[in-house]
Amino acid sequence: MLQLNQIHKRFNEGSPDEKIAIDRINLTLKAGDFVTVIGSNGAGKSTLMNIISGGLFPDAGEVYIDGKNVTNMMEYKRSRMIGRVFQDPMAGTAPSMTIEENLAMAFSRNKPRTLRRGVTHKRREYFREVLETLHLGLENRLSAKVGLLSGGERQALSLLMATFTEPSILLLDEHTAALDPSRAELISNITKAIVDRYKLTTLMVTHNMQQAIDLGNRLVMMDKGQIILEVNEEQKEQLTIEGLLAEFKRIRGTQMASDRAILS
Amino acid sequence: MKERMITLFTAIFGSFEAGIIYAIMALGVYLSFRILDFPDLTVDGSFVTGGAIAAVMIMGGANPYLATVLALFAGFLAGCITGVLHTIGKINNLLSGILMMIALYSINLRIMGRPNISMLNTETAFSKIENGFEKIGIDDFLNSLLTMVGLGDSLPETWGILIIMIIVTFVIKIFTDWFLQTEIGLAIRATGDNKRMIRSFSANTNLLTILGLGLSNALVAFSGALIAQQGGFADVGMGIGMIIIGLASVIIGEALFGTKTIVRTTLAVIGGSIIYRLVVSMALRIDFLDPGDMKLITAIIVIIALTMPKLLERSKEKKRKARRKAERLSLIKTSVETEGLNVIMAPEEGKGENHAAIKSDS
């Protein structure tokens, strides 16, 4: 489904600030895999996400989605196959447009956009149906502007918009980090339900170790642009935060230095 | 008194006629400024391009309707070029508009061959319409109505332009409303609202920006072609400050008629354009002001419209704060009287607890 082949990315090449962001990373996600990615700040998690989505292009290496080489494909073309939820709840929706208009734009993701009406009667019924699965009552507010929703509601809507067209890959970029704990848990649960329902191949970056352990069937730990630990399905069942930290110390020889890694 | 009524009617009639034609330009500015969030100064140039093409073609004997439609396409092209400069050339949006405006000044001069073309005594789209209306007798009928209510001395030359332009402008309004609800239209709106989001839903934001600016300037040039024919001349300076007039119409309209839906907002923009013309014609009736002051008046209208909401908000906020402070003071006063100093200490304790909580979280 998703295959990263010897990806290499450097920033500010040739200047004193040169930094290796991604160092020869290989990663393969099989159909239905849900991989969580943890790592301290600057480990390269976000860069990796951007390389997959097409926001950045790698210096070397290839990205394959569904067996197709998309390494140099433009972001907007690639996003036909990729659903994405950002950390910022404001980033995934258009605030001055209504809920149904936002859903209509997401609905057009994998089809050519035409001069047909965006929100038709039939589509509105369908949107109502999918919104009901969120259990937030948004199905009764179809013509409300998205800017009026709370951060949690907007993030839930973003998640739904990113997923209901069943993309080949779902990228979640710390999508619960900007929410308060109860909202974050709600979005976590919705994520789990949606990924299960559509059997989506998912890559999720998180700072929250507990979330990384609770969600998904595989776990990857990154540090300084490299994948330093891969946990498979059987190992992940017995994984604990203490175990992860000990593992990090064993590999790197130092404590995991992160002010943002939440140990809750 | 009666004389006053009559001149007032003439002023209002003139404002409506001009306002409804300029409304098409204002709809164009609404597309770029509000929908795409792109303050597009190309407008000052493309408006003239429209007028210039119409004038040159009409004086060359071409069909005035054809000339008007061609002006529309020229405007589309000009807008697209601005879009390309911004999206592919990565030039700042204001600057790409200014560059295009300056370039168009020379191009417009080339099109016209001289700075001013008069179309008096030539058949334009409007003179055709006027003749048509005279034949049907609608003018006579409406004028007899006016005479009945005592305005017989101020009969307008023709009703044709007003009536036809109301129809044309509303057709364009309905087209705009429809277009902004289509799949492509939604994507254009999202491009102005949240680029990153719509890109993540497989929309080519560069292409959409170019298309949006093209459509915007098509409307502007169309309006320019019509204004040139209504006034009977095209002038290379007729577009100066057009963007500000467009903005004034959009802002006045939105403030007076609301922006709840697209359909409502486009109607508001048309209303804003007519009201702007009314305000200007009223202002010009003051002896002290002359037509040269019009741009200054427009600029002041826009400045007031842009700053007032913020100033109002700030003074409201100040009042709210003052009220809250007064409430708190009176609360502390009463509690000191009843319970002594303990109450004043309490918030201190609360603060300490909060601090601890934040620490344990991080």
Interface residues (C-beta under 8 A of the other chain):
Chain A: S53 M74 E75 Y76 K77 S79 R80 I82 R84 F86 M90 A91 G92 T93 A94 P95 S96 M97 E101 A104 M105 A106 S108 R109 N110 R113 T114 L115 R116 R117 G118 V119 M161 A162 D259
Chain B: F179 Q181 T182 E183 I184 G185 L186 A187 R189 A190 D193 N194 R196 M197 I198 R199 S200 F201 S202 A203 N204 T205 S362
